[in-house]
Amino acid sequence: MNAGGLDPRGCAAAVEEVAGRLGVRASVAAIDGDDLAPRLGEVIAAGHPLAHLETGEPMGARADQVVVANAYLGGWGITEALVRGADVVVTGRVTDAAVTSGPAAWWHGWSRTDWDRLASAVVAGHIIECGCQATGGNYSFFTEIADMRRPGYPWVDIHADGSMVVGKHDGTGGEVSVGTVTSQLLYEISGDRYYGPDVTVRFDSIEIERVGDDRVRVFGVKGEPPPPTLKVAAGYAGGFKNSFMVGLTGPNQQAKAKVVEDQIWELCPYEPEEFAAVRTEIVSGSTENAPTNELATSWFRLAVADPDPEKVGRAFSNSAVQTVLASIPGFFGLWPPSDAKPYATYWPAVIDRNGVQELLHMDGTSVPIPQTDPGDPFEADVLDVPVPDPPVGPTTEAPLGAVVGARAGDKGGNANLGVFARSDAAYGWLRVFLTTERLRSVLPEAADLEVERVEFPRLRAVHFLIHGLLDEGVSSTLRLDAQAKGLGEWLRSRVVDVPEALL
């Protein structure tokens, strides 16, 4: 289990204590070596600059501010623990898929160069790592699922050749379908190659088909050697942030928002440019001629961040409180404003494999786990598949979601957005219609950002990676939807010209 946090050996000892108290005999293993924080200075001095993956800036003196820094380990430590008879394996930071690929490699006796099989196991782990998100959770077409009250948890049966069947327990809610599994496959990826510590997965090779009720087969996965580096997730004390929201009810909402904002800055002892970051937005939810007060209301939100807790704490909150009796008609809000809240800033980096020593602790001994040697790089042979032509004929205005599903989430400070069709005709239109330029036009917040695009014809999908949409990452962004979870549904709500044949 990936439950060790920053102290896997301590967690393993606690598991042993509980087992002893219950009279259960259990062999418990712990895996560590991922935690770089205690030796960051040594790591950097040894020639590992831990440069930021997006900006290229070396970590340098910022290492003194780092509170956590963990390299992502793979599944081979778990495999070795199981080979040695472990009943429970507690790890530090491993990839989400490692808790699936490690046991699969042990069970089937795979080697470190069984690239396709290892890649398949990583795909299996990716499908089930978020639980019910493979059985209808976060699924665009949830209204088509008969019972969403309590979706069942998914399971995956991995065969010796790497192919797998995804299912769920009979009698549970939700569903396992080509759609739900495709949706999860498109989550939290960066492109056609999914880099991991044990293998690089070619996501453009994945084949998927229905084989029964709540049963989907995934096969054909190709793998390549992993990169010579391991990913590092670090976080440093970034500062403090605060926000407040004021209701804008009825008419003149834009004008009301401007009055509130002007009053805040008039009363605040600091100018907006004196804060490290400021974000203002109107969260629209009002309905014209609304039958209830709530439906007539939108929200004005003002958020700030700065290293100085006093600026974003009392100084900012007091300015908001003082506007209550001297502001817009119908003034109410989410009160009282909170005090300054600390946040960590995400720092993604990589480190050479030789800079990490993974250790397995079991039965009173500590065993080093060697890192995979990537060997000579090669490109997997992924055959092209026929791509359908888009339908011809008249078009009509309709929400994009009438034709396609979408799945979105965070990748550090970037947002990933997968868009998938459910028929060949719809995919033929989607891949031609939804270009990078079109995406920028329908999602104006991405207009000035770097966007990467890749097509997955086997999944009937197009994937985008939008750089910088989440600022420096989930923990520090001032966005309301800090993980871009709603980005796909926003895209699906946008009205575009859709071929009538698809409707």
Secondary structure, DSSP 8 states (H G I E B T S, - for coil): ----TT-HHHHHHHHHHHHHHHT----EEEEE--B-GGGHHHHHHTT-----TTT----GGGGGGEEEEEE-B-SHHHHHHHHTT-SEEEESSB-TTHHHHHHHHHHHT--TT-HHHHHHHHHHHHHHTTGGGGTTTT-TTGGG-S--SSB--EEEEE-TTS-EEEEE-TT-BS---HHHHHHHHTTT--SSEEE-SS-EEEGGG-EEEEEETTEEEEE--EEE---SEEEEEEEEEEEEEEEEEEEEESS-HHHHHHHHHHHHHHHSSS-GGGSSEEEEEEE----TT-SSTGGGEEEEEEEEEES-HHHHTHHHHHHHHTTTTSS-TT--BS-S----EEEEEEEEEEEEGGG--EEEEETTEEEEE------S----------------S-EEEEEGGGTEEEEEEEETTEEEEEEEESSHHHHHHHHHH--HHHHHHHSGGGTTS-EEEEEEGGGTEEEEEETTTTTT-TTT---SSTT-TTHHHHHHHSEEEEEGGG-
